[in-house]
Amino acid sequence: MIKNILLCGVGGQGIVLTSKLIASASMEKGLEVMSAETIGMAQKGGSVFSFLRLAGSDERIYSPMFAEGQADLIIAFEPAEAVRMLPYLRDSGAVIVNSTPVMPVTAALRASDYSGAEMIGYLRENVDNVSVIDGSSLCRSIGSPRVLNMLMLGAAASGGYLPFTINDAVAAMKRTVKPQFAQLNEKALRSFE
């Protein structure tokens, strides 16, 4: 079993931490993991994406990257980034996408309107398995805008898209984040149970 996962969004959404948590929980299950992130413009609200490859003991992986058409799962923290990375999705792949858009700097400078709705519509028309998460509303209900990454991870784990359970994700999170943030993050992770 080799599983290819692509996480994408913009800087500040917690994509790199989410990638590390998926890697940690997968390694605890005995899987081989390779990952690579592109975070060059992250501090300026630019695109961030992370490739993850997971393999069981019967398979070997030799590179953290994979070609277009090979992703089993795209976890998209922003709708336009989901569409931009869609060529990587295999025909039978799934997309979990946050419906809350982050307006690109170029659109803001031109006073353009960007709601993300057209991107969600495009995904629904072109992907058979799309789960849309209202990240903004869920973050408000939990009480923090900073838990979007845990919501997205929780949706993926609860949906059976990852080779571990929510409890495994919670354990990985508790090994990684500061103790004062563990309870809030666990609440977000368990939102889809």
N, C-alpha and C positions, 0 to 999 in steps of 0.2 A: 504494500500500500504506500503510494506516494501521494501526498496532498499538497497542492499549490494554493497559497493564499496571498492575496494582494490587499493591503490596507492603503487607503488614500484619503486625502483631505488637505487642509491648509495648516500652516504653522500655528501652534498653540492649542490644537485640539486633542493632544495626547496620543497621537498615532504611534510614536516610537515606544512609549510606555506600554501601550496595548500590545504591540508586537513582542516586546520583551516578556509580557505576561503569558501570551500564547506560547512562546518558546519555552518558558519555564515550566508551565503546566504540562506541556507535551513531553519535555525531557523527564519529568517526574513519572510519566507513563512509560518510559523506556524508549521513546522515539528519538531518532536522530533528527537534529534540527539545524538548518542553515538559514541565515537571514541577511538581508542587505537593505539599508535605508538610503533614501535620497532626501537630504534635509537642508540643502544649501540656502534656500531663501526662506526658511521656516520663520525666522524672526520678523520678517517683513510681510507675513501673511501669504507667502508663496506656497506653491504646491509641495506637499510632502507625501512620499509613498514608501511603502515597505514591502519587500518580497519575503515570503516565508515558505520554506519547503520542509515538509515533515515526512519521515520515512520510517516504516517498521523495520524490525530486525531482518526481514527477508529481502529488503531492498537497500540500495545504496544511492546517495545523492552526492554529486560532485561539484555542484555550483548552487549558490543561493538564488540565482536569477533563473527565470524561465521565459520561454518565448511567448509571443502573442498566441491566443487561442488555447492556453494551457492552464489558466486559473480555474480551480474548482470553486473558489469563493472570492468575492470582492466585498470587503467591508469598507463602505464609503461614508466618511464623516461629513461629506458635502456633496450635493447633487451634481454640480458641474464636473467635479473631479471624478465622480462615478462614471459619467458619460465619457470623459476624456480617457479613462482607463478601460473602458468597455472592450476594446479590441483584445485585451488579454484574457477575457472570459471564454472558457470552452462552451460548446453548444449546450451541454448538460449542466453548466455551472449555475450558481446562485449569487444574487446580489442582496446585501443588506445595506440600506442607505438611509441616512439621516435626512429628513425632508427640509431641515432648516438651512437656508443658504447663507453663505458668507460672500458678500459682494466683493468681486475682484477690484483691486485698486483702479485698474483702467476703466471699469464701468462707473465707479464712483467719481472719477475725474471728469467723465463725460456726462455725468448726471443721468446715466442710463437706469432703467428699471430692471431689476433682476430679482424675481421671487423664487426661482428654483422650480416652479410648477412645470414649466416646459421641459425641464430636464427629467423630472419624475415621470411625466407623460411619455417621454422618449424611452425611458427605461422600461416602463410597463408595456410599451408597444414592441420592444425588441428583445426582451428577456422573459423567458417562461417563468422563472422562479425569482421574484422580487419581493422583498419584505421592506416596507417603508416604515421608519421609526420617526415619530414626532419628538425629536430630541429636545427641542425647546420646551415643550409642555412637560415632558418627563423630568427634565432638569429642574423646572420650577416646582413640580410636585415633591421632589426630593429635597429641594432647598438649596441647590448649588448649581451654577452653570458649569462648574469644573468637573462634573461627573459624566459628561457625554461619552468619554472613552469607556467607562465601565458599563454604561448602558449598552453600547454597541457590542462590547465583549459579552455581556450577559445575554443579549439577543442571539448572538451566534452560538454560544454554548447551549442555551436553552432550546434552540431550534435544531440541535443535533448536527450542526455543521462542523463542529470541532471534535477532536478525539478525546475529549475530557468533559467532566461535568461542571456544573456551577460550583459545587463544593471544591473541586480542584482549582477552579479559577479564583475562588475566594482565598484558598490556601496560598496560591502564587502571589496574589495581591498583598496578603499579610506579610509575606516574606520580603516584599519589595518596597511598599510605601511606608511613610512614617506612621507610627501607631496612632497618633491623634487624628489621622484621616481614614483609618481602617473601617470604622463603623459606617461612615457616610458612603464610602466606596462599596462596602458590602451591600448596603441598601440598594444602591444602583445596580450592582451585579444581579441581585435577586429579583429585580423588577419584572422579569418575564417568566418566573417560576409558576 
